[in-house]
Amino acid sequence: MKYLALAAALALPSLAHSAPLCDKLGFAGLLAKCNVGEEIELTLASGQPISDGPITLESGAYYEMVITADGSAELALEGAGFFRAIWMDEIVINDIEIRPMAVDSFEFDAAGELELGFIAIKPGRYELALPGARGDSQRVKIQIK
């Protein structure tokens, strides 16, 4: 019992520290408004780059990723490693909110938009890419620090 109390006491100070983008977390914890990073915009269009360049995220910060498909081709975006390195709050498609446990990829059969809200968790280097992609413009490199 003493060891359990000691372990809890040692763990509490680390929980009281602020998130990467906040001075104080407050009641909402990591979902606090002050802990939101810049919106990430990705585009799925035939022959066009997915992103302007690499993306850097802070572990523990909340982000929203907007993936827009122009409908020029049936395109998918895969990145199981990245999707396992984040905690997904919600995926929004046509104002329908989905609370997923796991995702491997997204596929757009027509024009549309998907919003993914998540907290970056596991530091490392990842990528999202069109399946079978060979060119650098058909993938986006993501680093979680």
N, C-alpha and C positions, 0 to 999 in steps of 0.2 A: 504494500500500500504506500509506504514511504517513497519507493522508487517511482511509482506512478505519479505521485504529487510532485516530486522533483522534476520528472520529465515534463509534466504539464507546465510547471513554473519556468523551465528553461525554454519551452516552445512559445509561451505567450509573448515575450518581448519581440520575437521575430514577426509575429502576427500583427503587432502594434505599429511596426514601421510603415512608412508610407509606400504607396505603389510607385512605379517608375516615373509617372507623370504627375503625381499629386504630392502636396505637403501633408494632407490628412485625408484618410480614406472616408471617414464618416460611416453612417449607417449602411450605405449601399456597397461598401467594400470595394472590390476591384471594378465593380460596375459604376462607380462614381463618375459623374460628368467630367471631373477634372482629370480622369485617367484615360481619356479617349484620345487616341492618336489620329493622325490625318487619314482621311478617307483614301482608300486604294481603288483606283479605277483600272479595269482590264477590259479589253475589247476583243471580241471574236468576230473576225471578218476575213473572208477569203483573200489571201495574199497580203494582209496587213499585219504589222507587229502587234503582239498582245499587249505590250507595255512600252513605256518610254525608256525604261531601264531597270536595273535591279532595285529591289525593295528591301529596306532595313526596318526591322520591328524590334521593340523592346519587350523582353519577357515580362509578363505581368500586366501589360497594358492592353486596353480594349481597342479593337479596330473594326471598321466596317469596310468590306470589300464589295464593290459593285462590278458585276460582270455583265457586259452588254454585248449581245449578238445582233449583228445587222441583218441576218437572214440570207446573206449571200451564198451560204453553203451550210450543210449540216455539220456542225463542229462540236467537239467535246473538249473538255479541259480536265486533265487528270493530274493527280499529285498526292497519292496516298501517304507518302512520308510527311508532307506538309500538313495534311488534314489530321494526322495522328499527333502532330506536335502542337496542336491548338485545342482549346476548349471552345466548342461551338455553342453560342448562346441561341442563335436562331438563323434560319434561312428563310428569306421572304421572296415569294414568287406570286405575282398578281395579287398583292395584299393578303396572301395566305402565309401565315407564320408557321414554320416547321421547326420543331425542337429535336434535332437529330442526335443520335448516339455516335454514328460514324458515317463517313462519306468517303468514297474512293474517287469519284469523278462526277462531272456535270456534263450533260449533252443538250445542245440546243438544236431542235429540228427546224425551228423558224426564228424570226426576230423576237427578241425578248430581253428581259433584264432580271437578274437575280441579285439579291443583297444577302451577304453573309456577315453576321456579327459574331466576333470571336475574341478570345483572349489568347495572345501568344504565350505559350508555356515553355516548350523545350528548346533551349538554345541549340543552334546548328544551322547548316546550309541546306536549303531545299529548293525545289522548283515546281512550277506548274507548267504543263506543256500540252500541246495537241498530241493525241496518241500517235506514236510513230514519228514524231517530229524530229527533223534533222537540223534545221536552221536555228540560229540564235533568236531570230525574230518570232519564232513559233513557240518560244518558252520564255518564262520570266523567272529569274533567280531571286530567291527570298532568303534573307538571313535574319534569324532571331538571335538577338544579343542578350 
